[in-house]
Amino acid sequence: MQLYIKILKENAGNVIENLMRKTKVVAHVLVKVLIYRILFIINAIVGVGKNMFKNNYIHELELNFSNICGANCIMCSRPHGCDNEDIMQPKIFNILVDQLKDVKFDIIQTSGDGETFMNLHYINYIRTLKREFPNTPRWIYNNFSMLNNNIANIIVTEDLFNRVHTRVDSLHEWIFTKSSMLNMEIVLKNIKYFLSINHKIPFTILYNNIVDYYNRCKAVFGDRPIRDRFNDIELSQIKNEQNEIREYFINDMHNPELLSMARINHGLWGERYRDDIEHNPFYPCPKIKVIEQVCWIYPNGNIGMCCYEDRQTEGFSLGNIQNEHILDIFYGEKRRQAIENIKNNVYKDYPCNDPRLCGFGDGVENKKGV
């Protein structure tokens, strides 16, 4: 049996290439899926370790189910996949799930460049991911403008996520509305209801103090944000609300230990369309470690090069799962060369016109809100 495995591993690549020369594009994918599946099953039966065939691991998958967003945030970039499809259709999702059965991965992030609940298939997609990959954590980042009571009941009752994240800019309506253009009353009501029925799912609030964003813009390029909605007097009135926000929500929770908070350390990816932004040839890409470990899947099946390539153009696409297996794309020469180009600062236009603007961190989670 061990000899058979060795022979199969050594010759799988040749078998694939010979079959590819004799079949059409659709058959290429099917053949590769079949061979990956055979190897995967043998690996499980014999128990020779998860790294039996070296290129089957992707640390994190970010599934972009929607490019439509109902918010208009000062800190966010606006393209929202303008060169791609609006939502991921079932045909693409089914291809993706079938291929993911051949992949070892640590986490599924199910948000993306838009409001996921604008994709009417979203809940059923998450149900499928839970059923097919029950041991892999499923995360969501959502602004709670559409996560109403009915959706909250489904998520909590069916235990669909392993962690939920949301962003809160303020408890003062004038700040909240100017910062995001969302209805604060609806958002806070939806969050409170979710927390009131949630007994299990860890919940993270990302606190966005908009003054921090203005200060970051000033520090990096000496100017105000493109979407400059606060004057200096208003900015002087905005205080640190992190503890206040935590106390506002924690009283509604059955288990306060489920709540954690982080103060956002802003990136400036929303400022890359500025006319005065010039290429910075000396600043390295701050996202390179993320780019090396994460795979972004867009609504039309394209694999993206970087999460901040938010136009999702064909020029930065590394391949499409309708034509190639996700592992072949992720470990392919095109992606390897793209990573080298990023490391060597080859790309000079958007989204890489000034790498300083892509630096980002979510701060340090602190359950006490300090």
N, C-alpha and C positions, 0 to 999 in steps of 0.2 A: 504493500500500500504506500509506504514512504517513497519507494522508487517511482511509483506512478505519479505521486505528487510532484516529485522533483522533475520528472520528464515533462509533466503538464506545465509547470511553472516556466521551464526553460524554453518551451516551444509555443506557449500561448501567443506570444507576440507574432511569430511567424505564421501561425494558423490564422490569426486575425487579419494580417496583411494579405495573405493569399485569398481569403474569403472576400475581403474588401474589393480586390481587383476584379472579382467575378460577380459582384452583386451591385444593386443600385443603392442610392443614398439611404433610403429608409431601411433597407436590409442591413446596411452597415451597422446602424445603431442596434438593431435587434440582435445581430450576431455578437456584438460586443457585450451587450447586456447578458446574453445567454452564457458566454464564457466567464464573465465576471461572476455570474450567479453560481456557476459550477464550482469555481474556485472558492467562493464564499462559503458554500455548503460543505465542501471538503474540509475547509479550514475549521468549521464549527464541529464537524464529526470527529476529526482526528485530534483536534485540540492542540495544534502546533503553535498557537499564539496569534494575536490579532495582526501582527506585522508579517504574516507569511508572505504576502505579496505587497511590496513596499508602498505602492502608490494607491492606497485605498483610504487615506485619512485626510479629513478636512476638519480643522478645529471648530469653526463656526460657520453656519449657513445663515445668510440674511435673505429671507424670501420677501420680495417686493410685490405685494399683492395689489397695491393701488398707487397710482400716481396723482390721484385727485385729492385736493386738500381744501377744507372749508375755512382754514385759518389764514391769517396774513401777518405773520410774526416779524417783528423788527429783526430778530436775530437769525432768521432762517433764510436759506437760499430759495429763489423763486421758480427755477425751471421745472421742478417736479416731473422729471421724466418727459419733457416736452417732445422729445424725438422718439418716444416709445409708445406702447399701447397704454390706455387709461387703467385697465385692470387686467389681472391674470385670469384667463378663461380656463374652464375645466380641462380642456384638451392639454394645455401646457402643464397644468398642475398634475395631471395623471401621469404624463411622461416623467415629470420630475420625481414624483413619489416612487415610481417603478425603478428609476436609476438610483435613488437614494438607498434602496435596499442593498446596494453593493458598497456603500460608503460607511466608514467609521467616522462619526462626528460627535462633538461634545455638547453642542447647543444649537437650538433653532431660534433665531430671532425673526419675528413675523411681522415687523412693521415695514419701514421703507420710506419712500419719498412722499407719501400721501396718507390720507385717512383710510385705514384698512376697512372700516365698516361701511364705506361707500362701495365696496365689493360685496355684493349680496351673497356670494359663495363663501365668504370668509369663515363663518362659524363652522360650516361643513368641512372646509379645508382643515381647520384646527382639529376637528373630531377625527378626521382621517389621519393626521399626523400623530395624534395621541394613540390611535389604534395600531398603526403600523410601527411606531417608534416609541413605545410606552416608557422606556427608560431614559429617554433623552429630554433634558429640560427645554420647555417652550416658553419664550419670553415675549412680552408685548410692551411697546411704548405707545401710549395713546393720550390724546388731550381730553378725553371724556366728554367731548361735545355731542357725540352720538352713542356713547356707551350708556344707554338708558336702563331702566329697571328690568325690562324683559331680557336684554342681553346680559346684564349682570347676573340675573337668576340662572341663566343657562351656564355662564362661565363658572359660577360658584358651585352649582349643583353637579355639573359634570366634571368639575376639577380640570378645566381645559388648559390652564397655564400654571407654570411653576414659579413665575414672578411677574408682577404687573408694575409698570413704571408710568408715572404721569408727571407733567410739569405744571407748577403753580407759580405765577408771576407776582401775585399780590392778593390780599383779601380786600383791597380797596378797588372799587369798580372802575374808577377813572384810570388807574394804573393798569389793571388787568385788561381792560378793553383797548386802550391805546397800544399796549404791548403786543396783543395777539389778535385783536379784532374778533374775539369770541365773546359769547354771552356768558358773563361770569356766573350769573344766577343758575343757569342750566348746568354749567360745568361743575360747580361746587355741589349742587344738589345731587348730581350723578355720582360724584366721588363719595359723598357722605353715604348714599344708599349702598354703594358697593361695599364700603367698609363696615356698614351695619350688619350685613348678611355674611360677610367673609369670615370663615373660621380657620382657614388653612393657608391661603396663598400669601406669601410675602409681598408687601406693597411698598414701593419706593417713591417718594415725592422728591422731584428735582426742583429746587427752589431757584428761580431766575430773578435775581435782583438786577433790574435793567440799568441801574447806575453802573454796575460792574461792566456791562457791555459798552456803555458810552466811554468809560475810562479805558477799556481795552482798545477801542478804536483810536482814542486820543494817543495812547502810548505807542501803537504800532505805526499809524500813518498820519498822526497829528490832525485828525479831522473827526467830524461827527458821522454817525451811520447814514447810509443811503436813505433809509426810511426814518427820518429824523422827526419824531412825533412829540418829543418832550423839549420844552424850553428850559433854560437854566434855573428859573425859579421853581418849576415843577420838579426837576431833578433834585434840587436841594431839599424838597419835602419828602422824598422817598427814603424810608428808613429800612434797616434790616428786619425783615418779618419772619425769619426762619423759625424761631421759637414760637412766635404767635401762630404761625400756620400749623405747626405740629400740634399745639394745644387745641386748635380749632377742630382738628380731625380726630384726635386720639380718643376723645370722649365718646365717639360713636362706635368704637371698635370693641369686639368681643375679646380680642387678644392684642393688647397694645404692643406686644413684642414683635408682631408681624410688621410694624411700621418702622421704616428707616428713612432718613432724609440725607440729601446731599445738596450743597450749594454749587451751582454750575460754575465751572471755570470756562469761560466762553472761548469758543473758536469764532473766527470771523469769515466763515465760508460764504455768508450772505453778502459780503462786501466785494467779492471778486469781479463784479461787473462794473466797478468804478472806472471812470475814464482815466483817472490818474494812477491806476495800479500798473506798475511796470514789472517785468520779469526780474526776479532776484536770483542771480546765478550762484550765489554763495550760501544760500540757506537750504539745508537738506529737507527732504520731505519728512514731516513729523508723524506721518501716518504709515510709514513703511512697514513697521512690525505688524500693524493691523492688516495691511494689504497682503502681506505674505501668509496670513493665517485664516483670512475670511474669504468666503465665496459669496458674491452678490448675484442673485438670480432675478432678472427683470421680467415684467409681465409677458413679453413676447418670447421668453425662453433664452434670451441673450445672457451670457455671463459677463458681468461688468469688471472693469479693472480696479475701480476704487469707489467707495461709498460716496465720495464727494464729487464724482463725475455725474452730477444730478441731472444733466440733460439726457443721459443714457444714449448717446449717439452711436451709430454703427462704427465710427472711426475708432472708438475706444472699446468696442466689443471684442471679447476674446474667443467667441464662438457661440453656437446656439445648441441647446440640448435636443432640438428636433433633428439635428444633423449629426451631432457627436455626443458621446457619453460624457457626462459631467466630469468624470475623473480624467478623461483624455484632455479635456479643455483645461482643467485646473493644473494638471501636471504637464501640459503641452509646451511646445517651444515658443508659441506666440506669447503666452503668459510669462514664461521665464524671461524672454527678451524685454517685455514691457516692464517687469520689475527691475531689470538692469537699467533700463532707460530712466526710470524714476530715480533710482539710486544715483545715477550719473547726471541728473538734472537736464536730461535731453529735452523734455517737453517744456515749451516756453509759453504756450497759449493756455487759455482756460481749459481745464480747471487748475492747471499748474502755474498760472501766471505769477503768483507770489506764494510760495509754500508757507510763509509765516502765517497766512490767513487760515490755514487748515489746522493749526495747532489747537487741540481741544482736550478737555478732561472734565469728567463729571464730579470732580471733588472727592472727598472722602466721606463715605456713608457713616452716619453717627446716629445711633438709635435714640440718644438723648437730645438730639437736635442742637447740640452745642456747636 
